[in-house]
Amino acid sequence: MKRPRSLEACVRESLEKYFEDLRGTDPHDLHAMVLQAVERPMLEVVLERTDGNQSKAAEWLGINRNTLRRKLQEHKLAR
């Protein structure tokens, strides 16, 4: 069975592709852009995997439930 690629490897590959696509143009606000791109799908997948249980999702993410709720509101994922 083929071993899955690590999350780090997937992120690295995506960033390398992003820089190639820029064709020498300097990126702007890269840190915020990456966090924004990663955070929403992470929240969606974790909530899906925990059947919408916010307490469990917060535990999986290693954050406080109030922090999770704030992030869900920021990403317009609040139910």
SVG drawing of the C-alpha trace seen along z (x, -y; Angstrom):
<svg xmlns="http://www.w3.org/2000/svg" viewBox="-27 -43 38 45">
<polyline fill="none" stroke="black" stroke-width="0.4" points="0.0,0.0 1.3,-3.4 2.1,-5.7 0.1,-9.0 2.0,-12.2 2.4,-14.3 0.4,-17.5 3.7,-19.4 4.7,-18.0 1.3,-18.9 1.6,-22.5 5.2,-22.8 4.2,-21.6 1.3,-24.1 3.6,-26.9 6.2,-26.0 3.5,-26.0 2.2,-29.3 5.6,-30.9 6.0,-29.4 2.7,-30.9 3.8,-34.4 6.6,-34.3 9.0,-36.4 6.4,-38.8 6.8,-39.4 3.9,-37.9 2.0,-40.2 0.7,-39.2 1.7,-35.6 1.3,-34.6 -2.3,-35.8 -3.1,-34.3 -1.9,-30.9 -3.7,-30.9 -6.9,-32.0 -6.6,-29.3 -5.9,-26.5 -8.1,-27.5 -11.6,-27.4 -11.2,-23.9 -9.6,-22.6 -12.6,-23.8 -15.1,-22.4 -13.4,-19.0 -13.0,-18.8 -16.6,-19.7 -17.7,-17.1 -15.6,-14.4 -17.0,-15.3 -20.6,-15.4 -20.9,-19.1 -19.9,-18.6 -18.2,-21.9 -16.8,-20.7 -15.1,-17.7 -14.0,-19.8 -12.3,-22.3 -10.6,-19.5 -9.3,-18.0 -8.0,-21.4 -6.5,-22.1 -8.4,-25.3 -11.0,-26.7 -14.6,-26.2 -15.2,-30.0 -12.2,-30.4 -13.7,-27.8 -17.0,-29.7 -15.3,-33.0 -13.4,-31.3 -16.6,-29.8 -18.2,-33.2 -15.2,-34.8 -15.4,-32.2 -19.2,-32.4 -19.5,-28.7 -21.5,-29.4 -24.8,-27.4"/>
</svg>
